[in-house]
Amino acid sequence: MMTKLNDLIAVANKLRAPGGCPWDAEQDHNSLTKYLLEEAYELIDAIESGKREDILEELGDVLYQVVFHSDLAASGSLGEPFDIQDVAELSAQKMIGRHPHVFGSAEELEKYAAKTGDDVMLNWDAHKQREKPERSSVLDGIPQALPALALADKVIGKAEKIGLLDADAPGPFSVTSEAELGAILLAIVSSGKSAGFDSERALRGAVRELQVEIREVELADANDAGVIGLPAEL
């Protein structure tokens, strides 16, 4: 059943092997990063277009990036070798661990029973924390290289989780649709551009300040509790 995927793995391996493609052979994880980003954005474009053929093609391009990086790692590029089978195994373990309401013991199935996506998200951070107990902040693991809007959305969500922001409070703007929100954002960017400001940089700076506030709240809570770590409810 995995024949086609195995064929793709073999193609990537042959391209990088002696006698294969010189360009492929010259690449490393860092040089491939920009292509991974490009392919991910092209997939997003395809999804937004809703065209089956485009989505099929772009999913393949993203998949090939995973296969390529895995083939590099299998050659020892990152120290102890691993291959795409190891990647798949770790990913499966992670998904199983994060879904005890599906894969858990009878006790876990009862404890984490979920009927809606919101029910699942109530325990999501706790499941992730079990994977990485060394993390001491709800911000740990958020990629700071995210585009500013995506980063802002992530950080605001974390601020709501620790009670720094009220998720149920009305926002400063009354927005009734995504189209209206888009128009407001576009107007803000246009106003910033007219004034000579970089909207991406401006938002990134504001998000950095919010992250400082989050860490201050976490530190204060930890000091009050006499421990350092994530809030118990997370």
N, C-alpha and C positions, 0 to 999 in steps of 0.2 A: 504493500500500500504506500510505501514511502519512496517508490522507484523514482518519481519525477524530482523529488527533493534530493535524493541521492545523486541524480544526474546533475543537478545544479551544483552540488558540493564538488562533484568530480570536475565540472567545468572550471570552477574557481581554482581548484588545485592545479589543474593543467595549465591554466593561464599564468600561474605564479611559478611553476616548475621550470627547471632548465629547458631551454628550447621553446618556451612559451612566449608570452607577451612581455617585452622589455619594460613597458610602462607599468604593468601590474607588478612585476618583480621589484621595481624600484620603490613601491609605495610602502608606507608604514602607517600605524594607527593615527598619528598626528596629521599626515598629509591627506588622509581620507576624510577627516572631520568635515571639511567644507562640502564634500560630496554627500555625506550623510544628511547634513542640514538641507542641502538643495533638494535631495530626493524626498525628504520628509515634507518640505513645503510644497513640492509638486504633487505629492499624495493628497495634501490638504486641498489644493486647488481642484484635483480630480473629484474628491469627495463632495466638495461644494458644487461642482458642476453636475453631479448626479449621474454621470455617464459610466455605464458598466465597463466598457472597454478601457476607458482611461483609468478607472480605479483598479482594474485587474492588472494593467501594465505597471502602474506606479507602486502597487503593493509588491510586485515582483522586484522592482528596483530597490525598494527599501529592504526587502528580504535579502537581496544580493549583497547589500552592504553588511548585513549581519553575517552572512556566509563568508564574505571577504575578510572581515575582522577575525572571525573564528579560525579561518585558514591561516592567517598571520600568527595568531596565538598558538596554533598547533605546532608551529615551527620553533616555538620558544621565544617569541618576540617580547614576551612579558615575564620571562623567567620560567617557572615550571609550566610546561605546555598544557593547554586545554583545547578541546575542539568543540564543534557545534553540538555534539551529543552532551557534553558537560554543560554547555549553556542551556540546552533544553531541559536537562535534569534539574539544574538549579532553579530555573524559571518555574517548572512544575512544582517543585518543593515550596517555592515562595507563594505561589497561588493557593496551594493546599493549606499552607499555614495561615494565610490571610482570610481563608473562607471556612472557619470551623463550623459555621452554620450550614455548610454543605458537606464537608469531609470529616467533621469532628466526631468525637465519641458521643455516646448517647447523652452524657452530661453536657457536653459542649453544644450539641444540637439544641438542647433545651435552653441553655444559658444564653446562646447567641442567636436564637430564633429570629429570623428576619422575613418580613412579608413585603417590605418596600426597600428601595435604594437608600432612603433616609435611615432606615433601621440598620442597614449594613454600615453606613458611614459613622454611626454612633460609636462603633467599636473599632473602626479602621485603624486609627492611630495607635490604639493599644496593641493590635495585632502586629503592626509594623515595629513598634517599640520592642516587642519580644525578639524580633529578628536582630535588632541593633541596640542592645541595652546600653552601649557606650554613649548613645546620643543623650544630651542633656537639655536640649531645647526643641520646641516644636518647629523651629526654623531649620534644624539640622536636616540635610538631605534635599533642601530646595535649591535647584541649580540657579545660581546668581546670574548666569549667562542668558536666562530666559528673556525674551522680549519684554519690555517694561510693562505692557498691559497684562501679559500673562503672569509676570512676576507679582504685579500688584494684586491680581485676583487671588493668587496663592497666599500671599502674606496677609491680606485682609481676612481670608478664611481662618488663618492661624490666630490672628488677633481676636476674632470672634470666639474661637475655641477657649481661649484663656480668659475671656471676659473683658478684654481691653476695649473691644467694640461690641455694640449690641446688634446682633444679627437681625432683630425684629424692629429696630428703630428706623423710622423713615429717613431716607437719604436727603441730602441738600437739594437734589433735583427730583421733581416728580416725573418719572419715566413710565410710559404705558406700553412701549413696544421696543423691540430691538432696533427697528428702523429709526425710531425717534432717538434712541440712545446713540446709534451710529451718527446721526445728524449732529447731535450735541458734541460728540467726540471730534467729529470733523471740524466743527466750528471752533472748538478749543484749539485744535492743532493749527487751523488757519490763523486764529488770533495770535498764537505764539509765534508763528512764522512771520507774520506782519510786523511783530515787535522785535524780530531778530533772535528769538529763543528756539532752542532745540527741545521739542516736546518729549522725545525719548529720554534725553538726558535729564530733563526737568522731573519727569515722573520717576525715573530711576532714583534720583536724589531724594524725592519725597518718600519712596518706598524704603530707602536705606534708613531714613529717620524713623519710620514706623517700626522697622526691625529693631532699632536701638531701644525704642519704647517697650517692645515685646520682651526683649532680654532683660530690661530693668524690672518689669513686672514679674517675670519668672524668678529672677534673683531675689526679689523681695519676698515672694511666696515661699521660695526655698528656705530663706533665712528664718521666716516665721515658723516654718515646719521643722527647722533644724536639719534639713537634708538638702542635697543638691540633686536635681533631677527633674523630670517632667512632672507636671501636676498629676495627682493620683487619678483624676477622672479621665486622663488621656491615655 
